[in-house]
Amino acid sequence: MKIEKVMCVDDDPIALLLSKLVLSKAEFSSQVITAANGEIAIEYLERPAVIEENQNSKTPLVILLDLNMPVMDGWEFLEQFSATLYRQYYETTKVILLSSSIDPNDIERSKEFSMVVDFLPKPLTKEMLQIILNRIKE
């Protein structure tokens, strides 16, 4: 199964580059979109053309989301994304939290959001992609 689009949301340009490289080398998705914080990600997801493209997609949009970012962090993104009127257009979207946090409270809090399907440690690796695929299929 190849995912059509993956969005990586992280304020660390090196982490974004690494994620893009891993996704590209593994041929995991046709398109990788990056955003430096949750606000930029929300603005992108609110674009009518992006909504329409997502509606016509045969595979879910996958968002790899960092938690600790300036402007709008991962938690604020999840709260806004799950509450927004656009959420209806992204019902099949799957979010994977990629974080350096090992705080059990973060893992527990992530379970409050139905679109979050896993909480994985940074950095993204090729081996993690199979875990992500399995979670998406569930």
KEPA-745296 format. One record per residue (C-alpha): residue in three letters; x, y, z; residue number from 1. Coordinates in nm, 4 decimals. Each point is the difference from the previous one (the first is absolute). Layout:
ALA,X,Y,Z,NUM
...
***
This chain:
MET,0.0000,0.0000,0.0000,1
LYS,0.1438,0.3353,-0.1045,2
ILE,-0.1346,0.3125,0.1654,3
GLU,-0.0803,0.2856,-0.2369,4
LYS,0.0900,0.2860,0.2348,5
VAL,0.1911,0.0382,0.3248,6
MET,0.0240,0.3272,0.1889,7
CYS,0.2955,0.0492,0.2351,8
VAL,-0.0516,0.2701,0.2620,9
ASP,0.3156,0.0878,0.1936,10
ASP,0.1867,0.3195,0.0830,11
ASP,0.3388,-0.1724,-0.0329,12
PRO,0.1180,0.0306,-0.3631,13
ILE,0.2423,-0.2919,0.0447,14
ALA,-0.2795,-0.2260,0.1304,15
LEU,-0.2171,0.1040,-0.2967,16
LEU,0.2801,-0.0741,-0.2450,17
LEU,0.0691,-0.3368,0.1607,18
SER,-0.3687,-0.0946,-0.0088,19
LYS,-0.0244,0.0986,-0.3676,20
LEU,0.3093,-0.2075,-0.0811,21
VAL,-0.1290,-0.3076,0.1842,22
LEU,-0.3428,0.0278,-0.1638,23
SER,0.1531,0.0551,-0.3437,24
LYS,0.2552,-0.2833,0.0184,25
ALA,-0.2684,-0.2424,0.1157,26
GLU,-0.2390,0.1246,-0.2703,27
PHE,-0.2585,0.0235,0.2770,28
SER,-0.2041,0.2779,-0.1575,29
SER,-0.0463,0.1825,-0.3280,30
GLN,0.0145,0.3443,0.1610,31
VAL,0.1561,0.1395,0.3187,32
ILE,-0.1185,0.3372,0.1284,33
THR,0.1863,0.1761,0.2803,34
ALA,-0.1067,0.2643,0.2496,35
ALA,0.2147,0.1708,0.2646,36
ASN,-0.2827,0.0193,0.2564,37
GLY,-0.3640,-0.0867,0.0572,38
GLU,-0.1305,0.3348,-0.1235,39
ILE,0.1630,-0.0428,-0.3420,40
ALA,-0.1382,-0.3557,-0.0144,41
ILE,-0.3554,0.1175,0.0800,42
GLU,0.0238,0.2772,-0.2618,43
TYR,0.1062,-0.2582,-0.2583,44
LEU,-0.2773,-0.2442,0.0948,45
GLU,-0.2629,0.2770,-0.0245,46
ARG,0.0750,0.0673,-0.3678,47
PRO,-0.3025,-0.1008,-0.2144,48
ALA,0.2198,-0.1750,-0.2593,49
VAL,0.1668,-0.2077,0.2739,50
ILE,-0.3376,-0.0937,0.1486,51
GLU,-0.1258,-0.1084,-0.3423,52
GLU,0.3163,-0.1979,-0.0693,53
ASN,-0.0333,-0.1761,0.3355,54
GLN,-0.3642,-0.0849,-0.0699,55
ASN,0.1004,-0.1655,-0.3287,56
SER,0.2936,-0.1896,0.1495,57
LYS,-0.0118,-0.3774,0.0267,58
THR,0.2349,-0.0106,0.2996,59
PRO,-0.0131,0.1973,0.3239,60
LEU,0.2050,0.3115,0.0503,61
VAL,0.2728,-0.0818,0.2521,62
ILE,0.1297,0.2775,0.2258,63
LEU,0.3294,-0.0487,0.1841,64
LEU,-0.0294,0.2531,0.2810,65
ASP,0.2577,0.1345,0.2445,66
LEU,-0.1338,0.1156,0.3363,67
ASN,0.2420,0.2730,0.1046,68
MET,-0.0046,0.2870,-0.2503,69
PRO,-0.0283,0.3781,0.0190,70
VAL,-0.3043,0.1955,-0.1268,71
MET,-0.2382,-0.3001,0.0166,72
ASP,0.1218,-0.3213,0.1600,73
GLY,-0.1211,-0.3513,-0.0743,74
TRP,-0.2644,0.0004,0.2721,75
GLU,-0.1454,0.3311,-0.1193,76
PHE,-0.0007,-0.1354,-0.3563,77
LEU,-0.1882,-0.3131,0.1096,78
GLU,-0.2550,0.2022,0.1970,79
GLN,-0.0658,0.2388,-0.2880,80
PHE,0.0058,-0.2707,-0.2675,81
SER,-0.2444,-0.2236,0.1871,82
ALA,-0.2345,0.2920,0.0779,83
THR,0.0081,0.1793,-0.3338,84
LEU,-0.2832,-0.0169,-0.2475,85
TYR,0.2562,-0.1367,-0.2486,86
ARG,0.0395,-0.3145,0.2119,87
GLN,-0.2946,-0.1516,-0.1873,88
TYR,0.2145,0.0101,-0.3146,89
TYR,0.2848,-0.1849,0.1696,90
GLU,-0.1858,-0.2846,0.1714,91
THR,0.2437,-0.2630,-0.1297,92
THR,0.3125,0.2001,0.0918,93
LYS,0.2435,-0.1814,0.2267,94
VAL,0.2409,0.1848,0.2297,95
ILE,0.3220,-0.1509,0.1277,96
LEU,0.1624,0.1953,0.2810,97
LEU,0.3769,0.0051,-0.0479,98
SER,0.1559,0.1422,0.3117,99
SER,0.3122,-0.0020,0.2082,100
SER,-0.2301,0.0029,0.3051,101
ILE,-0.0150,-0.3177,0.2048,102
ASP,-0.2478,0.1479,0.2467,103
PRO,-0.2728,-0.2594,0.0725,104
ASN,-0.2468,0.2901,0.0377,105
ASP,0.0613,0.0961,-0.3641,106
ILE,-0.0694,-0.3564,-0.1105,107
GLU,-0.3210,-0.0074,0.2052,108
ARG,-0.1108,0.3411,-0.1263,109
SER,0.0513,-0.1115,-0.3603,110
LYS,-0.2723,-0.2628,0.0508,111
GLU,-0.2566,0.2813,0.0387,112
PHE,0.0228,0.0672,-0.3741,113
SER,-0.1630,-0.2636,-0.2205,114
MET,0.2126,0.0895,-0.3026,115
VAL,0.3245,-0.0764,0.1893,116
VAL,0.0897,-0.3605,-0.0741,117
ASP,0.3494,-0.0173,0.1506,118
PHE,0.2622,0.1782,0.2074,119
LEU,0.3525,-0.0699,-0.1226,120
PRO,0.3434,0.1291,0.0993,121
LYS,0.1987,0.2324,-0.2238,122
PRO,0.1658,-0.0349,-0.2430,123
LEU,-0.2083,-0.1734,-0.2657,124
THR,0.1655,-0.3170,-0.1289,125
LYS,-0.0717,-0.2351,-0.2884,126
GLU,-0.0933,-0.2722,0.2508,127
MET,-0.2649,0.2265,0.1516,128
LEU,-0.1761,0.0320,-0.3356,129
GLN,-0.1279,-0.3592,0.0207,130
ILE,-0.1364,0.0701,0.3492,131
ILE,-0.1726,0.3099,-0.1391,132
LEU,-0.1502,-0.1969,-0.2902,133
ASN,-0.1337,-0.2612,0.2417,134
ARG,-0.1575,0.2681,0.2202,135
ILE,-0.1619,0.1699,-0.2995,136
LYS,-0.1621,-0.3260,-0.1109,137
GLU,-0.1569,-0.0645,0.3417,138
***
